[in-house]
C-alpha cells in the first residue's frame, strides 16, 4: 500500500512540475503571451507607418503640391519671388556674445 501511495505522490510531483515548469507549462505560456502582446504593439506601429507612407506615395503621385513640400523641407527649395533667410542659433554655432560675430 505504501508503494502505491509513494507512486501516486511521485506522479503528482512529476505532473505538477510539467504543468508549472515544463516547456509547455504555465510560465512558458505566460511568457509567450507577453511576447505576442509586444509583437502586436510593434505590428501596430509598423501598420501606422505603412499607412502614412502609402498616403504620402498617393500624394506624390497625384499632385505637385506634395512634391514641392518635400523639396522645400528636404532640399531647401525656394520658389521664384521668395527671399531666403538663414537664422543661425548661437548654440548651434558654438559661439556666444555679439550675435555670434566674434573673430578668432
C-alpha distances in whole Angstrom, upper triangle without the diagonal:
4,5,5,6,9,10,11,13,14,15,17,19,20,21,23,24,26,27,29,30,30,33,33,31,33,35,36,37,39,41,42,43,45,47,48,49,51,52,53,56,57,58,60,62,63,63,66,67,68,69,72,73,73,76,77,78,79,82,83,84,85,88,90,89,85,87,89,87,85,88,89,85,84,88,90,92,95,97,101,103,100,100,97,97,94,93,91,89,90,86,86,89,88,91,92,95,99,97,95,99,99,100,99
4,5,5,6,8,10,10,12,14,15,16,18,20,21,22,24,25,27,28,28,32,32,30,31,33,35,36,37,39,40,42,44,45,46,48,50,51,52,54,56,56,58,60,61,62,64,66,67,68,70,71,72,74,76,77,78,80,82,82,84,86,88,87,84,85,88,85,83,86,87,83,83,86,88,90,94,96,99,101,98,98,95,94,92,91,89,87,87,84,83,86,85,89,89,93,96,94,93,96,96,98,96
4,5,5,6,8,10,10,12,14,15,16,18,20,21,22,24,26,26,26,30,30,28,30,32,33,34,36,38,39,40,42,44,45,47,48,49,51,53,54,55,57,59,60,60,63,64,65,67,69,70,70,73,75,75,76,79,80,81,82,85,87,86,82,84,86,84,81,84,85,82,81,84,87,89,92,94,98,100,97,97,94,93,91,89,88,86,86,83,82,85,84,88,89,92,95,93,92,95,95,96,95
4,5,5,6,8,10,10,12,14,15,16,18,20,21,22,24,25,25,28,28,26,28,30,31,32,34,36,37,38,41,42,43,45,47,47,49,51,52,53,55,57,58,58,61,63,63,64,67,68,68,71,72,73,74,77,78,78,80,83,85,84,80,82,84,82,80,83,84,80,79,83,85,87,90,92,96,98,95,95,93,92,89,88,87,85,85,82,81,85,84,87,88,91,94,92,91,95,95,96,94
4,5,5,6,9,10,11,12,14,15,16,18,20,21,22,24,24,28,27,25,26,29,30,31,33,35,36,37,39,41,42,43,45,46,47,49,51,52,53,56,57,57,60,61,62,63,66,67,67,70,71,72,73,76,77,78,79,82,84,83,79,81,83,80,78,82,82,79,78,82,84,86,89,91,95,96,94,94,91,90,88,86,85,83,83,80,80,83,82,85,86,89,92,90,89,93,93,94,93
4,5,5,6,9,10,10,12,14,15,16,18,20,21,22,22,26,26,24,25,27,29,30,32,33,35,36,38,39,40,42,44,45,46,48,50,51,52,54,55,56,59,60,61,62,65,66,66,69,70,71,72,75,76,77,78,81,82,81,78,79,82,79,77,80,81,77,77,80,82,84,88,90,93,95,92,92,89,89,86,85,83,81,81,78,78,81,80,83,84,87,90,88,87,90,90,92,90
4,6,5,6,9,10,11,12,14,15,17,18,20,21,20,24,24,22,24,26,27,28,30,32,33,34,37,38,39,41,42,43,45,47,48,49,51,53,54,55,57,59,59,61,63,64,64,67,69,69,70,73,74,75,76,79,81,80,76,78,80,78,75,78,79,76,75,79,81,83,86,88,92,94,91,91,88,88,85,84,82,80,81,77,77,80,79,83,84,87,90,88,87,90,90,91,90
4,5,5,6,9,10,11,12,14,15,16,18,20,20,23,22,21,22,24,26,27,28,30,31,32,35,36,37,39,41,42,43,45,47,47,49,51,52,53,55,57,57,59,61,62,63,65,67,67,69,71,72,73,75,77,79,78,75,76,79,76,74,77,78,75,74,77,79,82,85,87,90,92,89,90,87,86,84,82,81,79,80,76,76,79,78,82,83,86,89,87,85,89,89,91,89
4,5,5,6,9,10,10,12,14,15,16,18,18,22,22,19,21,23,24,25,27,29,30,31,33,35,36,37,39,40,42,44,45,46,48,50,51,52,54,56,56,58,60,61,62,64,66,66,68,70,71,72,74,76,78,77,73,75,77,75,72,76,76,73,72,76,78,80,83,85,89,91,88,88,85,84,82,80,79,77,77,74,73,77,76,79,80,83,86,84,83,86,86,88,86
4,5,5,6,9,10,11,12,14,15,16,16,20,20,18,20,21,23,24,26,27,29,30,32,33,35,36,38,39,41,43,44,45,47,49,49,51,53,54,55,57,59,60,60,63,64,65,67,69,70,71,73,75,77,76,72,73,76,73,71,74,75,72,71,74,76,79,82,84,88,89,86,87,84,83,80,79,78,75,76,72,72,75,74,78,79,82,85,83,82,85,85,86,85
4,5,5,6,8,10,11,12,14,15,15,18,18,16,18,20,21,22,24,26,27,28,30,32,33,35,36,37,39,41,42,43,45,47,48,48,51,52,53,54,57,58,58,61,62,63,64,67,68,68,70,73,74,74,70,72,74,72,69,72,73,70,69,73,75,77,80,82,86,88,85,85,82,82,79,78,77,75,76,72,72,75,74,77,78,82,85,83,81,85,85,86,85
4,6,5,6,8,10,10,12,14,14,18,17,15,16,18,20,21,22,24,25,26,28,30,31,33,35,36,37,39,40,41,43,45,46,47,49,51,51,53,55,56,57,59,61,62,63,65,66,67,69,71,73,72,69,70,73,70,68,71,72,69,68,71,73,76,79,81,84,86,83,83,81,80,78,76,75,73,74,70,70,73,72,76,76,80,83,81,79,83,83,85,83
4,5,5,6,9,10,11,11,12,16,16,14,15,17,18,20,21,23,24,26,27,29,30,32,33,35,36,38,39,40,42,44,45,46,48,50,51,52,54,55,56,58,60,61,62,64,66,67,68,71,72,71,68,69,71,69,67,70,70,67,66,70,72,74,77,79,83,85,82,82,79,78,76,74,73,71,71,68,67,71,70,73,74,77,80,78,77,80,81,82,80
4,5,5,6,9,10,10,10,13,14,12,14,16,17,18,20,22,23,24,26,27,29,31,32,33,35,37,38,39,41,43,43,44,47,48,49,51,53,54,54,57,58,59,61,63,64,65,67,69,70,70,66,67,70,67,65,68,69,66,65,68,70,73,76,78,81,83,80,81,78,77,75,73,72,70,71,67,67,70,69,73,74,77,80,78,76,80,80,81,80
4,5,5,6,9,10,9,13,12,10,12,14,15,16,18,20,21,22,24,26,27,29,30,31,33,35,36,37,39,41,42,42,45,46,47,48,51,52,52,55,56,57,58,61,62,63,64,67,68,68,64,66,68,66,63,66,68,64,63,67,69,71,74,76,80,82,79,79,77,76,74,72,71,69,70,67,66,69,69,72,73,76,79,77,76,79,80,81,80
4,5,5,6,8,9,13,12,9,10,12,14,15,16,18,20,21,23,24,25,27,29,30,31,33,35,36,37,39,40,41,44,45,46,47,50,51,51,54,55,56,58,60,61,62,64,66,67,66,63,64,67,64,62,65,66,63,62,65,67,70,73,75,78,80,77,77,75,74,72,70,69,67,68,64,64,67,66,70,71,74,77,75,73,77,77,79,77
4,5,5,5,7,10,11,8,10,11,12,14,16,17,18,20,22,23,24,26,28,29,30,32,33,35,37,38,39,40,43,44,45,47,49,50,50,53,54,55,57,59,60,61,63,65,66,65,62,63,66,63,61,64,65,61,60,64,66,68,71,73,77,79,76,76,73,72,70,69,67,65,66,62,62,65,64,68,69,72,75,73,71,75,75,76,75
4,6,5,4,8,8,6,9,10,11,12,15,16,17,18,20,21,22,25,26,27,28,31,32,32,35,37,37,38,41,42,42,44,47,47,48,50,52,53,54,56,57,58,60,63,64,63,60,61,64,61,59,62,63,60,59,62,64,67,70,72,75,77,74,75,72,71,69,68,66,65,66,62,61,64,64,68,69,72,75,73,71,75,75,76,75
4,6,6,9,8,5,6,9,10,10,12,14,15,16,18,20,21,23,24,26,27,29,30,31,33,35,36,37,39,41,41,43,45,46,47,49,51,51,53,55,56,57,59,61,63,62,58,60,62,60,58,61,62,58,58,61,63,65,68,70,74,76,73,73,71,70,68,67,65,63,65,61,61,64,63,67,68,71,74,72,70,74,74,76,75
4,6,9,9,5,5,6,8,10,11,12,14,15,17,18,20,21,23,24,26,27,29,30,32,34,35,36,38,39,40,42,44,45,46,48,50,51,52,54,55,56,58,60,62,61,57,59,61,58,56,59,60,57,56,59,61,64,67,69,73,74,71,71,69,68,65,64,63,61,62,58,58,61,60,64,65,68,71,69,67,71,71,73,72
4,7,8,5,7,6,7,10,11,12,14,16,17,18,20,21,22,24,26,27,28,30,32,33,34,36,38,39,40,42,44,44,46,48,49,50,52,54,55,56,58,60,61,60,57,58,60,58,55,58,59,56,55,58,60,63,66,68,72,73,70,71,68,67,64,63,62,60,61,57,56,60,59,62,63,67,70,68,66,70,70,71,70
4,5,5,8,8,7,10,12,12,13,16,17,18,19,22,23,24,25,28,28,29,32,33,34,35,38,39,39,41,43,44,45,47,49,49,51,53,54,55,57,59,61,60,56,58,60,58,55,58,59,56,55,58,60,63,66,68,72,74,71,71,68,68,65,64,63,61,62,58,58,61,60,64,65,68,71,69,67,71,71,72,71
4,6,9,9,6,9,12,11,11,14,16,16,17,20,21,21,23,25,26,26,29,31,31,32,35,36,36,38,40,41,42,44,46,46,48,50,51,52,54,56,58,57,53,54,57,55,52,55,56,53,52,55,58,60,63,65,69,71,68,68,66,65,63,62,60,59,60,56,56,59,58,62,63,67,69,67,65,69,69,70,69
4,7,8,6,7,10,11,10,12,15,15,16,18,20,20,22,24,25,25,28,30,30,31,34,35,35,37,39,40,41,43,45,45,47,49,50,51,53,55,57,56,53,54,57,54,52,55,56,53,52,55,58,60,63,65,68,70,68,68,66,65,63,62,61,59,61,57,56,59,59,63,64,67,70,68,66,70,70,72,70
4,6,5,6,9,10,11,12,15,16,17,19,20,21,23,25,26,27,29,31,31,32,35,36,37,39,41,42,42,45,46,47,49,51,52,53,55,57,58,58,54,55,58,55,53,56,57,54,53,57,59,61,64,66,70,72,69,69,66,66,64,63,61,60,61,57,57,60,59,63,64,67,70,68,66,70,70,72,71
4,5,5,6,9,10,11,13,14,15,17,19,20,21,23,25,26,27,29,30,31,33,35,36,37,39,41,41,44,45,46,48,50,51,52,54,56,57,56,53,54,57,54,52,55,56,53,52,56,58,60,63,65,68,70,67,68,65,64,62,61,60,58,59,56,55,58,58,61,62,66,68,66,65,68,69,71,69
4,5,5,6,9,10,11,12,14,15,17,18,20,21,23,24,26,28,29,30,32,33,35,36,38,39,40,42,44,45,47,48,50,51,53,54,56,55,51,53,55,52,50,53,54,51,50,53,55,58,61,63,66,68,65,65,63,62,59,58,57,55,56,52,52,55,55,58,59,62,65,63,62,65,66,67,66
4,5,5,6,9,10,11,12,14,15,16,18,20,21,22,24,26,27,28,30,32,32,34,36,37,38,40,42,43,44,46,47,48,50,52,54,53,49,51,53,51,48,51,52,49,48,52,54,56,59,61,65,67,64,64,61,61,58,57,56,54,55,52,51,54,54,58,59,62,65,62,61,65,65,66,65
4,5,5,6,9,10,10,12,14,15,16,19,20,21,22,25,25,26,29,30,31,32,35,36,36,39,40,41,43,45,46,47,49,51,52,51,48,50,52,49,47,51,51,48,48,51,53,55,58,60,64,66,63,63,61,60,58,57,56,54,56,52,52,55,55,58,59,63,65,63,61,65,66,67,66
4,5,5,6,9,10,11,13,14,15,17,19,20,21,23,25,26,27,29,30,32,34,35,36,38,39,41,42,44,45,46,48,50,52,50,47,49,51,48,46,49,50,47,46,50,52,54,57,59,62,64,61,61,59,58,56,55,54,52,53,50,49,53,52,56,57,60,63,60,59,63,63,65,64
4,5,5,6,9,10,11,12,14,16,17,18,20,22,23,24,26,27,29,30,32,33,34,36,38,39,41,42,43,45,47,48,50,49,45,47,49,46,44,47,48,44,44,47,49,52,55,56,60,62,59,59,57,56,54,52,51,49,51,47,47,50,50,53,54,57,60,58,56,60,60,62,61
4,5,5,6,9,10,10,12,14,15,16,18,20,21,22,24,26,26,28,30,31,32,34,36,37,38,40,41,42,44,46,48,47,43,45,47,45,42,46,47,43,43,46,48,50,53,55,59,61,58,59,56,55,53,52,51,50,51,48,47,50,50,54,55,58,61,58,57,60,61,63,62
4,5,5,6,9,10,11,13,14,15,17,19,20,21,23,25,25,27,29,30,31,33,35,36,37,39,40,42,43,45,47,46,42,44,46,44,42,45,46,43,42,46,48,50,53,54,58,60,57,58,55,55,53,52,51,49,51,48,47,50,50,54,55,58,60,58,57,60,61,63,62
4,5,5,6,9,10,11,13,14,15,17,19,20,22,23,24,26,28,29,30,32,33,35,36,38,39,41,42,44,46,44,41,42,45,42,40,43,44,40,40,43,45,48,50,52,56,58,55,55,52,52,50,49,48,46,47,44,43,47,47,50,51,54,57,54,53,57,58,59,59
4,5,5,6,9,10,11,12,14,15,16,18,20,21,22,24,26,27,28,30,32,33,34,36,37,39,40,42,44,42,39,40,43,40,38,41,42,38,38,41,43,46,49,50,54,56,53,54,51,50,48,47,46,45,47,43,42,46,46,49,50,54,56,53,52,56,56,58,57
4,5,5,6,9,10,10,12,14,15,16,18,20,20,22,24,25,26,28,30,31,32,34,36,37,38,40,42,41,38,39,42,39,37,40,41,38,38,41,43,45,48,50,54,55,53,53,51,51,49,48,47,46,48,45,44,47,47,51,52,55,57,55,54,57,58,60,59
4,5,5,6,9,10,11,13,14,15,17,19,20,21,23,24,26,27,29,30,32,33,35,36,38,39,41,40,36,38,40,38,36,39,40,37,36,40,42,44,47,48,52,54,51,51,49,49,47,46,45,44,46,43,42,45,46,49,50,53,55,52,51,55,56,58,57
4,5,5,6,9,10,11,13,14,16,17,18,20,22,23,24,26,27,29,31,32,33,35,36,38,39,38,35,36,38,35,34,37,37,34,34,37,39,41,44,46,50,51,49,49,46,46,44,43,42,41,43,39,38,42,42,46,47,50,52,49,48,52,53,54,54
4,5,5,6,9,10,10,12,14,15,16,18,20,21,22,24,25,26,28,30,31,32,34,36,38,37,33,34,37,34,32,35,36,33,33,36,38,40,43,45,49,51,48,48,46,46,44,43,43,41,43,40,39,42,43,46,48,51,53,50,49,52,53,55,55
4,5,5,6,9,10,10,12,14,15,16,18,20,21,22,24,25,27,29,30,31,33,35,36,35,32,34,36,33,32,35,36,33,33,36,38,40,43,44,48,50,47,48,46,46,44,43,43,42,44,41,40,43,44,47,49,52,54,51,50,53,54,56,56
4,5,5,6,9,10,11,13,14,15,17,19,20,21,23,24,26,27,29,30,32,33,35,33,30,32,34,31,30,33,34,30,30,34,36,38,40,42,46,47,44,45,43,43,41,40,40,38,41,38,37,40,41,44,45,48,50,47,46,50,51,53,53
4,5,5,6,9,10,11,12,14,16,17,18,20,21,22,24,26,27,29,30,32,33,32,28,30,32,30,27,31,32,28,28,31,33,35,38,40,44,46,43,44,41,41,39,39,38,37,39,36,35,38,39,42,44,47,49,46,45,48,49,51,51
4,5,5,6,9,10,10,12,14,15,16,18,20,21,22,24,25,27,28,30,32,31,27,29,32,29,27,30,32,29,28,32,34,35,38,40,44,46,43,44,42,42,40,40,40,39,41,39,37,40,42,45,46,49,51,48,47,50,52,53,53
4,5,5,6,9,10,11,12,14,15,17,18,20,21,23,24,26,27,29,30,29,26,28,30,28,26,30,30,28,27,31,33,34,37,38,42,44,41,42,40,40,39,39,39,38,40,38,36,40,41,44,45,48,50,47,46,49,51,53,53
4,5,5,6,9,10,11,12,14,16,17,18,20,21,23,24,26,27,29,27,24,26,28,25,23,27,27,24,24,28,30,31,34,36,39,41,38,39,37,37,36,35,35,34,37,34,33,36,37,40,42,45,46,43,42,45,47,49,49
4,5,5,6,9,10,10,12,14,15,16,18,20,21,22,24,26,27,26,23,24,27,24,22,25,27,24,23,27,29,30,33,35,39,41,38,39,37,37,36,36,36,35,38,35,33,37,38,41,43,46,47,44,43,46,48,49,49
4,5,5,6,9,10,10,12,14,15,17,18,20,21,23,24,26,25,22,24,26,24,22,26,27,25,24,28,30,31,34,35,39,41,39,40,38,38,37,37,38,37,40,38,36,39,41,44,45,48,49,46,45,48,50,52,52
4,5,5,6,9,10,11,12,14,15,17,18,20,21,23,24,23,20,22,24,22,20,24,25,22,22,26,28,29,31,32,36,38,36,37,35,35,34,34,35,34,37,35,33,37,38,41,43,45,47,43,43,46,48,49,50
4,5,5,6,9,10,11,12,14,15,16,18,20,21,22,21,18,19,22,19,17,21,22,19,19,23,25,26,29,30,34,36,33,35,33,33,32,32,32,32,35,33,31,34,36,39,40,43,44,41,40,43,45,47,47
4,5,5,6,9,10,10,12,14,15,16,18,20,22,21,18,19,22,20,18,21,23,21,20,24,26,27,30,31,34,37,35,36,34,35,34,34,35,35,38,36,34,37,39,42,43,46,47,44,43,46,48,49,50
4,5,5,6,9,10,11,12,14,15,16,18,20,20,16,18,21,19,18,22,23,21,21,24,26,27,29,30,34,36,34,35,34,35,34,35,36,36,39,37,35,38,40,43,44,47,48,44,44,47,49,50,51
4,5,5,6,9,10,11,12,14,15,17,18,17,14,16,18,16,15,18,19,17,18,21,23,23,26,27,30,32,30,32,30,31,30,31,32,32,35,34,31,35,37,40,41,43,44,41,40,43,45,47,48
4,5,5,6,9,10,10,12,14,16,17,16,13,14,17,15,13,17,18,16,16,19,21,22,25,26,29,32,30,31,30,31,30,31,32,32,35,34,31,34,37,39,41,44,44,41,40,43,45,46,47
4,5,5,6,9,10,11,12,15,17,16,13,15,18,17,15,18,20,19,19,22,24,24,27,27,30,33,31,33,32,33,33,34,35,36,39,37,35,38,40,43,44,47,48,44,43,46,48,50,50
4,5,5,6,9,10,11,12,14,14,11,13,16,14,14,17,19,18,18,21,23,23,25,25,28,31,29,31,30,31,31,32,34,34,38,36,34,37,40,42,43,46,46,43,42,45,47,49,50
4,5,5,6,9,10,11,12,11,8,10,13,11,10,14,15,14,14,17,19,19,22,22,25,28,26,28,27,28,28,29,31,31,35,34,31,34,37,39,41,43,43,40,39,41,44,46,46
4,5,5,6,9,10,12,13,9,10,14,13,12,15,17,16,16,18,20,20,23,23,26,29,28,30,28,30,30,32,33,34,38,36,34,36,39,42,43,46,46,42,41,44,46,47,48
4,5,5,6,9,11,12,10,11,14,14,13,16,19,18,18,21,23,22,24,23,26,29,28,31,30,32,32,34,35,36,40,39,36,39,42,44,46,48,48,44,44,46,49,50,51
4,5,5,6,8,8,6,8,11,11,11,14,15,16,16,18,20,19,21,20,23,26,24,27,26,28,29,30,32,34,37,37,34,37,39,42,43,45,45,41,41,43,46,47,49
4,6,6,7,8,5,6,9,10,9,11,14,14,14,16,18,16,19,18,21,24,23,26,25,27,28,30,31,33,36,36,33,35,38,40,42,44,44,40,40,42,45,46,47
4,6,8,10,9,9,12,13,13,14,17,18,18,19,21,19,22,21,23,26,26,29,28,31,31,33,35,37,40,39,37,39,42,44,46,48,48,44,43,45,48,49,50
4,7,9,8,10,12,13,14,16,18,19,19,20,22,20,22,20,23,26,25,28,28,31,32,34,36,37,41,41,38,40,43,45,47,49,48,45,44,46,49,50,52
4,6,6,7,9,11,12,13,15,17,17,18,19,17,18,17,19,22,22,25,25,27,29,31,33,35,39,38,36,38,41,43,44,46,45,42,42,43,46,48,49
4,5,5,6,9,10,10,12,14,15,15,16,14,15,13,16,19,18,21,21,24,26,28,30,32,36,36,33,35,39,40,42,43,43,39,39,40,43,44,46
4,5,5,6,9,10,10,12,14,15,15,13,14,12,15,17,17,20,20,22,23,25,28,30,34,34,31,33,37,38,39,41,40,36,37,38,41,43,45
4,5,5,6,9,10,11,12,13,14,13,15,14,18,20,19,21,20,23,23,25,27,29,33,32,30,32,35,37,38,40,40,36,36,38,41,42,44
4,5,5,6,9,10,10,11,12,11,13,13,16,19,18,20,19,22,23,25,27,29,32,32,29,31,34,36,38,40,39,36,35,37,40,41,42
4,5,5,6,9,10,10,10,8,10,9,13,15,14,16,16,19,20,22,24,26,30,30,28,29,33,34,36,37,37,33,33,34,37,38,40
4,5,5,6,9,10,10,9,11,11,15,17,15,17,16,18,18,20,22,24,28,28,25,27,31,32,34,35,35,31,31,33,36,37,39
4,5,5,6,8,9,9,12,13,17,19,17,19,17,19,19,21,22,24,28,27,24,26,30,32,33,35,35,31,31,33,36,37,38
4,6,5,5,6,6,9,10,14,17,15,16,15,17,17,19,21,23,27,27,24,25,29,31,32,34,34,30,29,31,34,35,36
4,6,6,5,4,7,9,13,15,12,13,12,14,14,16,18,20,24,24,22,23,27,28,30,31,31,27,27,28,31,33,34
4,6,6,8,10,13,16,18,15,16,13,14,14,15,17,19,22,22,19,21,25,26,28,30,30,26,26,28,30,32,33
4,6,8,12,14,18,20,17,18,15,16,15,17,18,20,23,23,19,21,25,27,29,31,31,27,26,28,31,32,33
4,6,9,12,15,18,15,16,13,15,14,17,18,20,23,23,20,21,25,27,29,31,30,27,26,27,30,30,32
4,6,10,13,15,12,12,9,11,11,14,15,18,21,22,19,20,23,25,27,28,28,24,23,25,28,28,30
4,7,10,12,10,11,10,12,13,16,18,21,24,25,22,23,27,28,30,31,30,27,26,27,30,31,33
4,7,8,6,8,7,10,12,15,18,21,25,26,23,24,28,28,30,31,29,26,26,26,30,31,33
4,6,6,9,10,13,15,18,21,24,28,29,27,27,31,32,33,34,32,29,29,30,33,34,36
4,6,9,11,14,17,20,23,27,30,32,29,29,33,33,35,35,33,30,30,30,34,35,37
4,7,10,13,16,19,23,26,29,31,29,29,33,33,34,34,32,28,29,29,33,34,37
4,7,10,13,16,19,22,25,27,25,26,29,29,30,30,29,25,26,26,30,31,34
4,7,10,13,16,19,22,25,23,23,26,26,27,27,25,22,22,23,26,28,30
4,7,10,13,16,19,21,19,19,23,23,24,25,23,19,20,20,24,25,28
4,6,10,13,16,18,16,17,20,20,20,21,19,16,16,17,21,22,25
4,6,10,13,15,13,13,16,16,18,19,17,14,14,15,18,20,22
4,7,10,12,11,11,14,14,15,16,15,11,11,13,17,19,21
4,6,9,7,7,11,11,12,13,13,9,9,11,14,16,18
4,5,5,7,9,9,10,12,12,9,8,12,14,17,18
4,5,5,6,6,6,8,10,7,6,10,11,14,15
4,6,5,7,8,11,13,11,9,13,14,17,17
4,6,8,10,13,15,12,10,13,15,17,17
4,5,8,12,13,10,8,10,11,13,13
4,7,10,13,11,8,11,11,13,12
4,7,9,8,5,8,7,10,10
4,7,7,5,8,8,11,12
4,5,6,8,8,11,13
4,6,6,7,10,13
4,6,8,12,14
4,6,9,11
4,6,10
4,7
4
